[in-house]
Amino acid sequence: MRSVDPRHTWSTGFARTVAEELRRGVDSGVLTWGEADELLARLRTVIDQAIDLTPLPG
């Protein structure tokens, strides 16, 4: 069953976008897989610090 939480929809789309952009960067030679992994690890840290885990009312 899919979640109707708009945050779930947004976060899933965001994760797919980030993954696709990292793959494009590696495929084009702009990034190595190691650099992509490091970028993703740093991005996770920023997102973890910024995210609000408070449940939506409803």
C-alpha positions in Angstrom: 0.0 0.0 0.0 1.3 3.4 -0.9 1.6 6.3 1.5 -0.6 9.3 1.0 1.8 11.5 2.9 3.0 14.2 0.6 6.4 14.1 2.2 6.8 10.5 1.1 5.9 11.5 -2.5 8.4 14.4 -2.4 11.2 12.4 -0.8 10.8 9.5 -3.2 11.0 11.9 -6.2 14.0 13.7 -4.7 15.9 10.5 -4.1 15.3 9.4 -7.7 16.4 12.8 -9.0 19.6 12.7 -6.9 20.4 9.1 -8.0 19.8 10.0 -11.7 22.0 13.1 -11.5 24.8 11.1 -9.8 24.6 8.4 -12.5 24.7 11.1 -15.2 27.7 12.6 -13.6 29.6 9.3 -13.5 28.5 8.3 -17.0 29.7 11.6 -18.4 33.0 11.4 -16.5 32.4 14.5 -14.4 32.4 12.3 -11.2 34.0 9.1 -10.2 31.9 6.5 -8.3 34.0 7.4 -5.2 33.2 11.1 -5.6 29.5 10.3 -6.1 29.5 8.2 -2.9 31.2 11.0 -1.0 28.7 13.6 -2.4 25.8 11.4 -1.4 27.2 10.9 2.1 27.5 14.6 2.6 24.1 15.3 1.2 22.6 12.7 3.6 24.2 14.6 6.5 22.7 17.9 5.4 19.2 16.4 4.8 19.3 14.6 8.2 20.0 17.9 9.9 17.3 19.8 8.0 14.5 17.3 8.0 11.4 17.6 10.2 10.2 14.3 11.4 7.1 15.7 13.1 4.0 13.7 11.9 1.5 15.7 9.8 -1.8 16.3 11.5 -4.6 14.2 10.3 
